[in-house]
Amino acid sequence: MNRNAAFLLMLGLFSGGASADTVWKGTSVNSITSGTGDILEAGGVALHLSAESTGTEKFVGAVTAMDARPFQGQEVRLAGRLLVEKGTGSAALWLRADGANGRLAFASSAGTPVRADEGSQERELRLYIPSGTTSLKLGATFDSAGHVAVEALTLTAEAATSGEVSAYDMVEYALSTIRANALNAGNVDWAAEERRLTPALKNLPAQQAYASIRGVLDALADRHSFLQQPREAAAYRQTASASRDIEARQLQDIGYVLVPGLRGTEESASEAFTAQLCEQIERLAPTSARGWIVDLRQNTGGNMWPMLSGLHPLLGNGTIGASRDRDGVATVWRPRSGRACGADLSGSRVAVLVGPKTASSGEAVAVAFRARPGTRFFGQRTAGLATANRAYPLPDGGALRLTRAEMLDRSGEAYPDGIQPEALVSNDQDAIEMAAAWLRVLP
């Protein structure tokens, strides 16, 4: 009997040999879910997720859980077709392996979200299930009110392969890299971590190391360091995709620009994002005498440099911020002016809109506007991830994205707990309207 046949037999014995509908639950009181079909069968599951509101949560979701024992040491594949039938948000699949003490491994398609205007889109995740995993959880999420349909959602498993790279190679490299570079390296018990670097790891595949490395990142407590599996790391290098379209429009005598996040570092797509942002600002400049609204409320981060360069007309030349490492060494930020960024609007008044979804590089853009003359912030406190990450390639082709520095504004102030706006805006108020009213008052 081959390995795949044995695995299928084991699944059949574990489930009693009978197919049954997978049971789904909502991740919050606002999540309405229903599903038919068995996720382990060839036809998969037809899953529906809807909500009238996300409430106080950032998203709504559907979740199911199963015993992880049949999957330990395997690479699982979660695949399905997502369709946003109603709503303005983004839908994604997710997959998580939990042990006795919490999360051991996680994957999400949020980096390549599905939106309403894109039709039905296929997405897949792959995740190695390390030994010690007790529960496998998976599902779908949606970050706005509306309705999402997921078709042919299936979970399959296959033998893990990692070439000549062992878990020992991975952990050894990661420990030395984190210890030498992490902003919060002092939070880790390094003697205890090094005791876990045992010869037994040399007989385990590279994927087994991710759970151990993630445990060290959790000990850093910076909330921003993370790991990318080889496929995810390659996609990040080879693509650059905005979380939604750039939105620019005239509000009478005010220019409004919504700046989305940009995930990935591929050069040509990054340059296109910068050019489009600059061109939209240039287009609105002649009729925006009262100033500008820069909306960062949906900017969850990614690659900060195309965003900063695209906003160069408003940010101006010179130092607009900095990153300061654990030794106190600061690296200044200067936006790069592209061909489409010829206008000088650095003297214009700017209202910046932020909220709890403004995170990571979205917060970097917000920091660049802090301490800028003629600037005021509206909304709610940001996510509190105003720290700078650097990517370190892992031996198996994955990536360690490590928090190395805190972000500073033009005056040298850091924001470890997020940016608190001067003008707080409740959920039942219109932040754009409030910002426009401020801009129309003569300074």
N, C-alpha and C positions, 0 to 999 in steps of 0.2 A: 504494500500500500504506500503510495507517495505521500509527501508531507501535506499537500493541499487536500487530498482526500481524507487524510487523518483529521485535519483541522475541521473540515465540514462535518465529519462524523461526530467529533467532539461537540460541535455546536448543536447538532441534532440531539445527542444524548442529554446535553445540558438543558435544552428547551423542551425535553419530553418528546421530541420527534414530531411536533406539530407546529404549524405556522399559526401565529396569532397577531392581531393588530398591535403595533407598537403604541404604548400609552404616552400621551403628551400632557404636559402641564404648562401653565403660564409662569413666567419669571416674576410677575408682579400682579397686583390686583387689577391693573388696567389691561393685561394681556389676555386676549380671547383666542383660544386655540382649538383646533380640531384636526384629526388626521385619521386616514384609513390606510391599511396595508402594513406589511412587515418589513422593517428596514433591512433585515438580513436576507430577504427574498429577492429574486431577480427583478421583479417589478417595482420594488421599493414602496415608498410612502408618498401619498398625496397629503400635504400638510398645508393648513391655512392659519395665518396669524393676522389678527386685526386689533385695532384699538381706537377709541374715540379721543384718547389723549395719552401721552406718556406719563402724565402726573408729575411727581417729583423725581422720577427716574430719567436717566439719559436715553433709555430705549425700552421697548417692550420685546418680549421674546417667548419662544417655545422651547421646552427642554424635555428630554427623556434621559433615563439613566439605566445602566445595565451592569451586571457583574463583569469585572474586567479579567477574571482568571483565564478565560479562553483566548484572550488577546495578548497576554504578557509575552514580551519578546518578539512580537509581530509588528509590522508596519500596517496601520489601518488606513483605509481610504474612504472618506465621506464625500459623496458626489450627488449633485442634483441640479435642477433647473429652477431658477428664481425669477419671479415676475412680480413687479410692484404694480398692482392694479389701481391703487389709489394712495395718494400721499406725496409729500415733497421730500421725504427722507431717503435713506440708503438701507438696503437689506444685505445681510451677510449670513454665511454659515459659520459655525464654531464647533470646536471639538476639544475636550479636556480630559486628561487622565489624573485622577486623584488617588493619593495614598492615605495612610492612616493619619498623617500630619498635614494634609492639605494637597494643593496642586503640585503635580510632578511634571506635567507637560501640557502644552496648550497650542492650538492653532486656530486661526480665524481668516476668513476671506474679506475682512473689513478693509484691507488695503486695496482691494479691487471690488468696490461695492457695486450693487445693482440699483439703478434708479428708475423712476417711472417712465422716462422717455426712451428707455433702452430696449424694451421688449423682454422676451424670455432669454435669460442668460445662463449658460452652464458655469458652475463653479465646482472645484474639488479641493479637498484638503488631504494631506498625508501627515500622519503622526506616528512616531514610534512609541509603543506602550512599554515603559520600563518595568522591570521586575519590581515588585512592591506596590504596583497599582492595584487598588481594590475596587474602584468604581470608574466607569467610563460614562461621561456626560456629553451630550451633544444637542444641537438644535439650530434655530435661526433667530436672528434679531432684526429689528426695524427701529430706526431712531426718530420716527415721527408718527403722528396719527395717520391712519389709513389701513390698507389691506395688502398683504403679501401672500402669494401662492407659491408653494414649492412642490415641484413634480419629480417623480422618479428618484426620491432621496434614498440612497442605498449606503450601507456600510459593509465593506469587504476587508479582508486581511490577507497579507502575503508575507513570506519570509523577508526579514530585514537584511540588507546588504550594505556594507560600508567600506569595501575594498580592504586596503592594508592598514587603515587607521583604526586604532583601538580606543576604548573609553579612557584608558590610561593616558594616551597621547593627548586627548581632548582636555581632560581635567588638569593635567600637568601644565599645558599651555595656558589654559584659562586662569588658573590660580596665580601664576606668575604675572600675567597681564593685568588682572584685576588689582593685585597687590601693588603693582608698580604705578598704576595710573588712575584708579578710581578716586573720585572726590571724597567718598566716605569710607575709604579703605580701613580707617581706624575703628569702624564698627564691627569688623569681622574678627573672630577668634581664629587666627591663622594657624596656630599650633594644632587646634582641633581639625581644621580643614585638611592640613597636610597629613595628618594621621589617617585620613580616609583615602589617601593616594596609595592604595595597596597593590601588590603584584597581581591580585585577582582581576583587577580592571583590564589587564592586558589580554585577557581571554574573552572580553565582552565587546560587542560592536560599538562603534562610535556613538550611535544614537542613545545608548544607555547613559552617556555622560551628561546629556542635557538636563536631566532632573537634578543631578548633583551640582552642576554649574548654576542652575536657577536657584538652588538653595542659598548659594553664596550671594547671588544678586539680591535675594530677599533680605539677607542679613545686612547688606549695605543700607537698606531703608531709604534709598533716594527716590523710589517709586518711578524711576525713569529708565534705568538700565534694562535691557531685554536681549533675548536671543532670537536669531533667525535661522531656520532650517536651511539646508543648501538650496532648495528650490526657491524659497522665499528670498534668500539673500541674492541669488542670481536675478530674480525678477526685479528686485529693488535697484540693482545696478543697470539693468537693461531697459528699464521703462521709467517714465515719469508721468503720473496720472493725477489730475486734479480731482478732489473729492466731489466737486460740482463745478458748473460753469462760472466763470467770472461774470459778475453782474454789474453793469454801469448804466446809470440813467440820470436824467436831469430832474431835480426837484425845484422847479422854478429857477431861482438864482443860486442854487446849491448843487454841487456835484456829489453823487452817491456812488460808492464803489464797494462791492462785496468781494472780499479776497478769500478764496477757499484754500484749503490745505493742498499741498502738492507732494504726493508720495512717490519717491524714486529719484534717481540722480542722472538718468540718461541725458546727455548733453543737449541734443537737438530739441527734444521735447521741453527741457527746462528753459532753453533760450526762447522757444515759441511762447511759453507761458509768460516770461518776462516781457517780451515784445507786445503781446496782447494786452497785458495790464497797462503798460506805458501808453500804448495807442489809445486805449479807452480814456485814460486821464487826459491825454492831449486833446482828444475829441471834445471833451466836456469843458476844458479849461476856459475857452472864450466866454462862456455863459455861466460861470461859477464864481461870480464876483463876491458872494457872501461867504464862500468857503467850501469845505468838504466834509463828508461823512465817510469814514473808513470803517466798514462793518467786518469785524473779526469773530462774530459770535458762532459761526459754523466752522471756524478754522481749527481743526484738530491737530495740525502740524504736518511734519514731513521734512522737506528740504527748504530751509529758511532763505537761502541766498537768492533764488529766482523771485521770491516774494519781495525781499528787501530791494532788489535791483529794479523790479517793476514799479515800486513805490518811490524810486529815486527823486522824481520831480517834487514830491511833497516832503521827503526826508531831508533833501539837500546834500551838499558835499560835506566832507569832513567826518569826524567821528560821530556815530549815531548810537553807540553802545559798545559793550566789551564782554569777553568771557574771562573769568578769573579762576585759575586752578587752585588746588589745595595748598600750593606753596606761595600763593599770593601773586603769581605772575599773570598779568592781564594781557589779553590779545584783543586789540580794538577792531570794531566793525566799521567798514566803509562800503556803502552800496556801490555797485558797478553800474555806470551809466551806459545803457545800450543806445543803439542808433535811433530808437524811437523815443528816447527819454530826453529830448532837448529842452523842454520847458523848465523854467525855474519857478516853482510854486512854493518854495520853502518859507516864504513869508505869509502864506495863506493861513487862515484859521482852520483848524481841523478838530472835528468831534470823532472820537474813536469809540466804537461799540464793542463791548466784550461781555463774556458770560462764562458759565462753567464748562462749556465745550471748547473754549479758547485754551489750547494746551500746546505744550512743547514748542515747536517752531511758530505756532500761532501766537504763543506768548512772547517769542523772540521779536516778532513784528510789533506787538504791543509795547514791549520794552523799548524798542527803537523810537517810538513816539513819546515815551515818557520824558519829562524835562525838556520837551520841545516847546519853544515859545508859542503862545496862541493855541494851545492844545488842551482839550478837556475830555475826560473819559466818562462814558455813560454805560449803565448796565448792571451786571453782577460780577462778583469776584471770579477770577479765572481759576483754572484747574490746579495751579500750584506746581507746575512742571517747568518753571523758567530756569532750566539747566541745559548745558550743552553736552551732546553726546558725540562720540567718535566711534567709527566702525573698525573692529579688528577681525581680520579673516581667521576662521577656525580651521584646523587641519583637515576637516572633512568637507570643506567648501561652504559651511555655514558662516554666520557672522555673530560676533559679540558686540553689541552696541552699548557702549559703556559711558555712563555719566562721569565726565572729567572736570567740569567747571560750572560755576554759577554765572548767570547772566546779570550784567550791570547796565543801568541806563546811562545817559549822558552825564549825569551828576555823580555817578559811582554807586548808586543805590541798588541793592539786590532785592529779589522778591521771592524768598523761600516759601512763603505761604500763599503766593498768587498776588495778582494785582487787584486792589480794591478801587473801583471807580470813584471819582469825586461825586458824581450824581448817580445814586442808586435808583434802579428802575425795577419795579415789581412786575410780576407776570401779567398783571392786568393793565399795565401802562404801555404806551407805544414809545420805544426808545428812539426810533427815527424821528418821530414828531418832537420829542423833547430836545433832541440834538439840534434839529433844524431851528427850533425856537431860540436856542442859545446862540446859534450862528447869526441869526437875524437881529440880535441885539447889538447895537454898536459897541465896540470895545472901548 
